[in-house]
Amino acid sequence: MSKAHTHSQTHTYNLSFILDESTMSTIIFQDISQVPSPLQINDRSTLTGRDLAILEAFENEPWNSGPPPLVDQKLSRLDRDLLFQILMVENTSKSKLNQVDDIRAKLDPTLQRVDRLKTTRDRVVINQVDIDSDEPTSENASTNALNQSRAVFRLVLQDRKGSLFYAINSSPLSWLQVCMLGSKVIIKKGSIFNRGVFILQEPNVLFLGGINRAWNENRDGKLCEYLEAKLQRDAEDMKLNGSKKRKNTR
């Protein structure tokens, strides 16, 4: 066999992306906006039911391919399964300032703010504690678990075309506490899309896992910058609105 023919075979194999049962697993760990569609698979009958569901959700027509008013419609229901990757997860049940302080304390415990209400200065905290007296009680653990179960998260999702969408959970989803950026989810047929936001409920969303390692590098730092930018924007909006109100009262 000539070298040229061998090279041609290799090139064809690369273009076919991945042709065996590992295709779906590969998608889960890929940036789906960079994955060609449709996938070239020799024999789809060899795929498992789960893999076929992933493939169908990936290859279905993206949600924003319809008329532009679709994004503004109230309480639309999906007529097909759709695959997305997670770009950002934000806990909206907790104030942005508290989240920023918690992240800063996690990155550098010596800069933890002692009293957010009475001072804006960063103070050094004592990191040595009495373990016996500082162990969490069952009551505290129950309270934390209850708070977590009631938490509402806002996600930024991306489809295979690169389009971005918001999503929020209307019921507890345990994986929201631990999911990595780049994780994949299938939002199932029948799910609600309301004014540009997908509503996630346990029966209608399938978490597939996965990770994009580059996106998760310095994730806490990136989230802190994201929240600080939103705080700055909120402050500017409040200042602008306050100026307008003062002008209107004159």
Secondary structure, 3 states (H helix, E strand, C coil): CCHHHHHHHHHHHHHCCCCCCCHHHHHHCCCHHHCCCCCCCCCHHHCCHHHHHHHHHHHCCCHHHCCHHHHHCCCEECCCCEEEEEEEEEECCCCHHHHHHHHHHHHCHHHCCCCCCCCCCCCCCCCCCCHHHHCCCHHHHHHHHHHHHHCCEEEEEECCCCCEEEEEECCCCHHHHCCCCCCEEEECCCCEEECCEEEECHHHEEEEECCCHHHHCCHHHHHHHHHHHHHHHHHHHHHHHHHHHHHHHC
